[in-house]
Every structure is written in C-alpha cells, then in structure tokens.
Amino acid sequence: MTRLQLEAETLRIPFRDPFRISRDMSGDVAVTVIVRLTTDRDRVEDRLGLGEGFPDTYYGENPDTMAVVMRLLLEAADPFEPRLGRDVAETRAALEAASAAMDEAIRHHGAAKCAVDIALHDLAARRLGIPVYELLELSPDIPPTDFTIGIDAPDVVGRRAARAARFPALKIKVGGPADLETLEAVRSVYGGPIRVDANTGWIPEQAVRLIPELQRLGVVLVEQPFPAHRLDQLRWLQERSPLPIVADESCVTYDDLEGLVGVVEGVNVKLAKCGGVGPARRMLLRARELGFRRFLGCMEETSVGIAASAAVASLADWVDLDGALLLADDPFEGLALSDDCTWRLSDRPGLGVAPRAASGV
C-alpha cells in the first residue's frame, strides 16, 4: 500500500459566457479534476495537498482515463514521499525525481501528471511552511494576465471585449466564420494589445492574407494557426510574418522544444499539457535557453490550477492565466487579482488556496 493517498473529484462548472474555440464549439461547461493528496504521517493542519488537472480530449484524456492513470502515477511517486519536507534542496530533488519516475511509468497523460505533480508541490511546500514559488526558487513578481474571449458573433465578442477593457491585453479566439469582423469589433471598443489564437483553425493562404490586417488592428502575436503536426506550415508563416507565431498544440512537453527552433518565435507552456509545476519550470527555463519568447497559458481551471501556474509565471514573457475568471463560480479562494490584473501570489504555505466554505468541494 502506498504512503500517498489520493482522492479525486470531477467538477463541472458553467462558464460565465459561452467559451468556444475553433475545434470545440460546445463550450458551456468546464470539466476539471481536483485531487487531494494526503499521508498518514502528516499533522491534520498540513496534511492536504491540492492539485488539479484539466483533461482535454484533444490530448486523449478525460476524467475516467485520469482516474486510472493517477493510480499508476501515485505508485511511481510514492518512494520519494519521505524526502518531501526535509529541507528545500532535498525536497526539490525529490519532486524532480518523482516527476521523472512518473514519466517513466507512462508517457503523455499531461492532465493526470499535472494533478499529481501540483498536489505533491502543494503538500511539500506546506510541510516546509513556504509558498510553492519559494520552493521553486522563483519570484512572486509576475507579468499581468490577459483575458480570453471565445468565438461568437462579432458584436457579441465586441461587447465582451468592452467589459474586459481593464485588462492590459485581450486574447481573442479565432478560426471561426468571421475573424476579421470580430477583430474589428474588438478594436472599436478596446485600445490595448490583441493576441489571437486560432487553435489550429486556419489554412496557410488564409493566414498570410490576414497578417497585414492583423498588424493594422494592433495584434501582437498569432497562436497556433495550423494543425499541430504541420511544423512546415508554421515555419512558412513565421518566415513571412513580422508578428511572432506561437506554438501551443505543437508544443506539449519539454521534448517538443528542440524541434521548434527556427520554426516559430514563441511557445506556449501549460501545466495541464506538460505535466505540472516542475515540468513547466524546466520547460520554461529550457525555452529561454533556446531563445524562444515564452507564453504561459492555462486551461479553464479553478484557482488551484491558476495558482500553480502563477508560481512559475516569473519565467514567462506573456501570461494568459485567466481560466478561473472564465468560470461562473470558482469553488476556491485565496488567489487575488490586483488592480493591474496581476495575480498576487500568497505568502501562505503551499499554493495558498483553499475551498470556499460554501462551495462543497
């Protein structure tokens, strides 16, 4: 029997507004998995490690696959549990070893690995009495987040952009039937930088025709215009585009970075893709070494996943950590957004978040 014990709960949380992207137009409810990691030897007040993994069917995951895989991951990570909390250096080494063991146990399954990895970091930092970012030897000073608006009729997107005008940048989902009209509607009500994300929904001829219009409208980057495996198309567009092309679906884990050198200017790192806090830290550091501009993104997660992402956000150039803001009801508290739209990292041990009393989580 493992020392580590894990309970998982699948949450289905409505969005504030319908959230649709080019490859998934269903967007009414976010489905995410919250885990609680405990051991028999912890004191009652610090025995809980919270984690979250957002399963995306695009990457072959759902709550059922996560439940099966997480049992395997727990067995792989369990031998390193006694080293968590001894001191910062030993704990970091143990967390890195646990991450490597989970990767050896099974490939891919980023959301399942993410949930377990976040919970291990939260538990370890609580034992040490320090925040996760301090455990990672990172800064709490991070860039502000943008705000994302999904695909809808141009006038609807324009109204949502007006409501979100306080954010220092907006990320607009494109790849729908009226992309240019949508961006015109956004620009008519919003004066700041616009980031666009096609989620693999464009074709090369369309994209290259749009680039001059995107420049005119103040778009500052283009995220994943083409299918993930079409690195040739990404390279072709980057060679013709003065705007940075950012790989998202083409950049899932650390191992994808080398193959993107000379293909795109930027990469989007997400904890739910790469496998959690530790893998994201390593991936962001390696991306910097390789000369990429670094985008730290998220799924439609609660404050648990967003707090974990924010712990590594000081390594990013651009931050897109608005998942919890898209939800009609975030069942966790402790993560606060400042007036300049920057997440204020808590100095409490661990992630610094906890279930709201009335949430039932």
Buried (B, 14 or more C-beta within 10 A) or exposed (E): EBBBBBEBEBBEBEBEBBBBBBBBEEBEBBBBBBBBBBBEEBEEEBBBBBBBBBBBEBBEBBBEBBBEBBEBBBBBBBBBBEBBBBEBEEBBBBBBBBBBBBBEBBEBBBBBBBBBBBBBBBBBBBBBEBBBBBBBEBEBEBBBBBBBBBBBBBEBBBBBBEBBEEBBBBBBBBBBEBBBBBBBBBBEBBEBBBBBBBBBBBEBEEBBEBBEEBEEBBBBBBBBBBBBEBBEBBBBBBEEBEBBBBBBBBBBBBEBBEEBEEBBBBBBBBBBBBBBBBBBBBBBBBBBEEEBBBBBBBBBBBBBBBBBBBBBBBBBBBBBBBBBBBBEEBBBBBBEBEEEBBBEBBEBBBBBBBBBEEBEB
